[in-house]
Amino acid sequence: MHDHHDPHTEEHFESSELVRDIVIGMADGLTVPFALAAGISGAVDSNTIVITAGIAEIIAGSIAMGLGGYLAGKTEVDHYDAELKREYWEVDHLPEKEKQEIRDVLADYGISLAAQNQVAEELAKDKDKWVDFMMKFELGLEKPHPDRAKKSAFNIAASYVVGGFIPLSAYFFTEHPHEGIIYSSIITLIALAAFGYFKSKVTGQSPIKGAIRTTLVGALAASAAYFIATWIDKVM
């Protein structure tokens, strides 16, 4: 006997949401603190200052990113609930119009008119399934997990913190910012390349191109911050 209640679809959806959150948090976590540390390294002579500023940025950045993830997740849930309420109202007050929308959806798949009518009438017998069909196939909306906003906030914030401490870690075992920026650059560029590779691999893009692109963006951001800070320090 085969179990027709296959949980694979739900697990795949959850994992894809998790991957998206990690990508968002890790991408900024690796890049922003790296650029900040590089910039400060060009203007100060103390690793303590770099570490203090870096930790402050990681805390502030993770909170901001987490809040952004929470609001995005909450908006997704609120939008779904609003559309769900509207669809229930329409099947109650405009049933013939909604049946025609079922036919229109099926027609796009090349379904015959007779089959369209049959499916429309069958779906109309169960209001919940009718609305569910309209939500998925007319509006293209999947029901979000009720805890999506909280999970997204945590996943993004945690990924930002993990990513942020990678470039900052070099300053804990070096004595001077000029030495720290060298090791930080090596560690972070390797991490960016690995991150870009696996991110692109998971999302079905070219892993090599993804690794190169992500590494270049991080390197450019850090280089710009370092040279601008060095120039300002000299002219001040």
C-alpha positions as a Python dict, from the first residue, in 0.01 Angstrom:
ca = {
    (1, 'M'): (0, 0, 0),
    (2, 'H'): (125, 345, -89),
    (3, 'D'): (65, 634, 143),
    (4, 'H'): (-105, 902, -61),
    (5, 'H'): (-45, 1161, 212),
    (6, 'D'): (308, 1241, 96),
    (7, 'P'): (462, 1511, 319),
    (8, 'H'): (733, 1589, 63),
    (9, 'T'): (559, 1896, -80),
    (10, 'E'): (525, 2067, 257),
    (11, 'E'): (882, 1983, 359),
    (12, 'H'): (1010, 2118, 28),
    (13, 'F'): (819, 2442, 78),
    (14, 'E'): (954, 2488, 430),
    (15, 'S'): (1312, 2414, 324),
    (16, 'S'): (1293, 2658, 33),
    (17, 'E'): (1172, 2930, 270),
    (18, 'L'): (1458, 2847, 508),
    (19, 'V'): (1713, 2863, 226),
    (20, 'R'): (1577, 3200, 117),
    (21, 'D'): (1605, 3339, 472),
    (22, 'I'): (1961, 3210, 512),
    (23, 'V'): (2063, 3358, 177),
    (24, 'I'): (1920, 3699, 272),
    (25, 'G'): (2081, 3705, 616),
    (26, 'M'): (2415, 3551, 522),
    (27, 'A'): (2464, 3767, 213),
    (28, 'D'): (2438, 4091, 410),
    (29, 'G'): (2608, 3943, 716),
    (30, 'L'): (2920, 3859, 520),
    (31, 'T'): (2931, 4180, 318),
    (32, 'V'): (2830, 4468, 546),
    (33, 'P'): (3043, 4389, 856),
    (34, 'F'): (3333, 4303, 623),
    (35, 'A'): (3309, 4642, 455),
    (36, 'L'): (3270, 4818, 791),
    (37, 'A'): (3572, 4641, 944),
    (38, 'A'): (3779, 4715, 634),
    (39, 'G'): (3680, 5080, 644),
    (40, 'I'): (3763, 5120, 1013),
    (41, 'S'): (4093, 4935, 964),
    (42, 'G'): (4202, 5207, 727),
    (43, 'A'): (4146, 5477, 988),
    (44, 'V'): (4236, 5336, 1334),
    (45, 'D'): (4529, 5160, 1502),
    (46, 'S'): (4339, 4939, 1746),
    (47, 'N'): (4176, 4603, 1689),
    (48, 'T'): (3955, 4670, 1991),
    (49, 'I'): (3787, 4957, 1810),
    (50, 'V'): (3729, 4743, 1503),
    (51, 'I'): (3587, 4457, 1711),
    (52, 'T'): (3365, 4688, 1918),
    (53, 'A'): (3227, 4864, 1611),
    (54, 'G'): (3190, 4533, 1431),
    (55, 'I'): (2991, 4370, 1712),
    (56, 'A'): (2771, 4679, 1744),
    (57, 'E'): (2701, 4666, 1372),
    (58, 'I'): (2627, 4293, 1380),
    (59, 'I'): (2378, 4341, 1664),
    (60, 'A'): (2208, 4637, 1498),
    (61, 'G'): (2216, 4476, 1155),
    (62, 'S'): (2073, 4145, 1274),
    (63, 'I'): (1788, 4324, 1453),
    (64, 'A'): (1712, 4535, 1147),
    (65, 'M'): (1729, 4239, 910),
    (66, 'G'): (1523, 4022, 1144),
    (67, 'L'): (1260, 4293, 1176),
    (68, 'G'): (1250, 4326, 799),
    (69, 'G'): (1200, 3950, 768),
    (70, 'Y'): (924, 3958, 1029),
    (71, 'L'): (738, 4240, 857),
    (72, 'A'): (771, 4068, 518),
    (73, 'G'): (638, 3742, 662),
    (74, 'K'): (355, 3921, 844),
    (75, 'T'): (261, 4106, 527),
    (76, 'E'): (251, 3775, 338),
    (77, 'V'): (16, 3623, 597),
    (78, 'D'): (-204, 3935, 611),
    (79, 'H'): (-226, 3949, 232),
    (80, 'Y'): (-327, 3583, 212),
    (81, 'D'): (-593, 3626, 482),
    (82, 'A'): (-736, 3933, 309),
    (83, 'E'): (-758, 3754, -26),
    (84, 'L'): (-908, 3446, 142),
    (85, 'K'): (-1181, 3657, 300),
    (86, 'R'): (-1253, 3821, -35),
    (87, 'E'): (-1276, 3485, -213),
    (88, 'Y'): (-1526, 3351, 44),
    (89, 'W'): (-1737, 3664, -6),
    (90, 'E'): (-1727, 3619, -385),
    (91, 'V'): (-1830, 3253, -384),
    (92, 'D'): (-2121, 3348, -156),
    (93, 'H'): (-2236, 3654, -350),
    (94, 'L'): (-2103, 3600, -705),
    (95, 'P'): (-2108, 3221, -752),
    (96, 'E'): (-2164, 3224, -1131),
    (97, 'K'): (-1877, 3466, -1180),
    (98, 'E'): (-1651, 3244, -970),
    (99, 'K'): (-1756, 2934, -1164),
    (100, 'Q'): (-1663, 3114, -1485),
    (101, 'E'): (-1323, 3194, -1337),
    (102, 'I'): (-1274, 2820, -1274),
    (103, 'R'): (-1358, 2756, -1639),
    (104, 'D'): (-1114, 3028, -1746),
    (105, 'V'): (-834, 2873, -1543),
    (106, 'L'): (-901, 2527, -1686),
    (107, 'A'): (-929, 2668, -2039),
    (108, 'D'): (-572, 2796, -2008),
    (109, 'Y'): (-467, 2432, -1962),
    (110, 'G'): (-654, 2323, -2274),
    (111, 'I'): (-934, 2147, -2084),
    (112, 'S'): (-1252, 2090, -2288),
    (113, 'L'): (-1562, 2299, -2219),
    (114, 'A'): (-1755, 1993, -2100),
    (115, 'A'): (-1484, 1908, -1849),
    (116, 'Q'): (-1464, 2274, -1743),
    (117, 'N'): (-1834, 2277, -1661),
    (118, 'Q'): (-1812, 1948, -1474),
    (119, 'V'): (-1517, 2055, -1262),
    (120, 'A'): (-1680, 2391, -1187),
    (121, 'E'): (-1999, 2228, -1068),
    (122, 'E'): (-1814, 1968, -861),
    (123, 'L'): (-1594, 2228, -691),
    (124, 'A'): (-1897, 2445, -618),
    (125, 'K'): (-2038, 2170, -397),
    (126, 'D'): (-1764, 2228, -137),
    (127, 'K'): (-1708, 2593, -52),
    (128, 'D'): (-1372, 2539, 119),
    (129, 'K'): (-1225, 2341, -172),
    (130, 'W'): (-1373, 2592, -414),
    (131, 'V'): (-1202, 2880, -239),
    (132, 'D'): (-879, 2683, -206),
    (133, 'F'): (-881, 2620, -582),
    (134, 'M'): (-932, 2992, -654),
    (135, 'M'): (-656, 3093, -414),
    (136, 'K'): (-404, 2858, -574),
    (137, 'F'): (-493, 2871, -942),
    (138, 'E'): (-654, 3213, -989),
    (139, 'L'): (-439, 3415, -749),
    (140, 'G'): (-133, 3189, -731),
    (141, 'L'): (-124, 3204, -352),
    (142, 'E'): (-19, 2925, -117),
    (143, 'K'): (-124, 2937, 246),
    (144, 'P'): (177, 3062, 445),
    (145, 'H'): (270, 2898, 775),
    (146, 'P'): (111, 3092, 1065),
    (147, 'D'): (453, 3121, 1233),
    (148, 'R'): (625, 3222, 909),
    (149, 'A'): (699, 3579, 1025),
    (150, 'K'): (866, 3471, 1351),
    (151, 'K'): (1064, 3193, 1184),
    (152, 'S'): (1179, 3426, 907),
    (153, 'A'): (1291, 3690, 1157),
    (154, 'F'): (1495, 3436, 1355),
    (155, 'N'): (1647, 3267, 1049),
    (156, 'I'): (1756, 3593, 888),
    (157, 'A'): (1888, 3746, 1211),
    (158, 'A'): (2081, 3430, 1305),
    (159, 'S'): (2229, 3401, 955),
    (160, 'Y'): (2335, 3765, 969),
    (161, 'V'): (2513, 3710, 1302),
    (162, 'V'): (2694, 3398, 1175),
    (163, 'G'): (2795, 3575, 854),
    (164, 'G'): (2902, 3890, 1039),
    (165, 'F'): (3144, 3716, 1275),
    (166, 'I'): (3333, 3553, 989),
    (167, 'P'): (3512, 3873, 874),
    (168, 'L'): (3536, 3999, 1232),
    (169, 'S'): (3700, 3680, 1361),
    (170, 'A'): (4042, 3774, 1218),
    (171, 'Y'): (4068, 4073, 1451),
    (172, 'F'): (4047, 3851, 1759),
    (173, 'F'): (4376, 3676, 1686),
    (174, 'T'): (4578, 3960, 1528),
    (175, 'E'): (4744, 4257, 1696),
    (176, 'H'): (4689, 4540, 1447),
    (177, 'P'): (4405, 4635, 1210),
    (178, 'H'): (4641, 4633, 912),
    (179, 'E'): (4722, 4271, 990),
    (180, 'G'): (4360, 4195, 1073),
    (181, 'I'): (4229, 4323, 741),
    (182, 'I'): (4463, 4088, 553),
    (183, 'Y'): (4343, 3776, 734),
    (184, 'S'): (3986, 3904, 737),
    (185, 'S'): (3996, 3951, 361),
    (186, 'I'): (4130, 3599, 302),
    (187, 'I'): (3876, 3437, 534),
    (188, 'T'): (3581, 3640, 408),
    (189, 'L'): (3657, 3607, 38),
    (190, 'I'): (3680, 3230, 78),
    (191, 'A'): (3350, 3233, 270),
    (192, 'L'): (3188, 3456, 6),
    (193, 'A'): (3304, 3227, -273),
    (194, 'A'): (3171, 2920, -90),
    (195, 'F'): (2845, 3096, -8),
    (196, 'G'): (2798, 3216, -366),
    (197, 'Y'): (2874, 2869, -499),
    (198, 'F'): (2627, 2684, -280),
    (199, 'K'): (2360, 2955, -306),
    (200, 'S'): (2369, 2936, -685),
    (201, 'K'): (2378, 2555, -677),
    (202, 'V'): (2067, 2540, -458),
    (203, 'T'): (1879, 2795, -671),
    (204, 'G'): (1967, 2620, -998),
    (205, 'Q'): (2212, 2882, -1130),
    (206, 'S'): (2573, 2845, -1237),
    (207, 'P'): (2771, 2777, -915),
    (208, 'I'): (3098, 2913, -1056),
    (209, 'K'): (2939, 3236, -1178),
    (210, 'G'): (2759, 3271, -847),
    (211, 'A'): (3081, 3228, -652),
    (212, 'I'): (3267, 3484, -866),
    (213, 'R'): (2983, 3736, -854),
    (214, 'T'): (2937, 3715, -477),
    (215, 'T'): (3311, 3737, -413),
    (216, 'L'): (3351, 4041, -638),
    (217, 'V'): (3065, 4227, -471),
    (218, 'G'): (3213, 4169, -125),
    (219, 'A'): (3565, 4260, -237),
    (220, 'L'): (3449, 4580, -406),
    (221, 'A'): (3246, 4689, -102),
    (222, 'A'): (3535, 4626, 138),
    (223, 'S'): (3793, 4789, -90),
    (224, 'A'): (3580, 5100, -136),
    (225, 'A'): (3524, 5131, 240),
    (226, 'Y'): (3895, 5080, 319),
    (227, 'F'): (4030, 5333, 67),
    (228, 'I'): (3765, 5595, 146),
    (229, 'A'): (3836, 5566, 520),
    (230, 'T'): (4212, 5585, 457),
    (231, 'W'): (4169, 5896, 239),
    (232, 'I'): (3946, 6067, 495),
    (233, 'D'): (4192, 5987, 772),
    (234, 'K'): (4473, 6148, 574),
    (235, 'V'): (4290, 6468, 484),
    (236, 'M'): (4138, 6525, 828),
}
